[in-house]
């Protein structure tokens, strides 16, 4: 699944504005989808920074209310700073530090590098576009 901005997707520009109300320029889209096998996929597109991180956190919280295992598709994320890493680390902790409960799908090279530099690739399971999981405690 690739994250595609939907007309009713949440957006943020500077501050959070739910469901696109009052958004003039969208910097981040977060959309939830449930697969046929019950996995909740949080599609994320755009920039994750201090002005938009709350939207990602809200999307992850919404997904957690639906299921314990959440897949975050970050293939369309164009920028992420330490604020985004903090949201992901908090989500990992919120799920009891269970490596299978939070999965990042198709991270861009920029996100992969951030995860590697910070060591989060050792905690959070990384899933390639073809849905093969790596990361967590897996050997390098």
Beta strands, then each sheet from edge to edge (+ up, - down):
strand 1: 10-12
strand 2: 16-17
strand 3: 28-34
strand 4: 40-48
strand 5: 70-80
strand 6: 102-105
strand 7: 125-127
strand 8: 133-135
sheet 1: 2+ 1- 3+ 4- 5- 6- 7- 8+
end
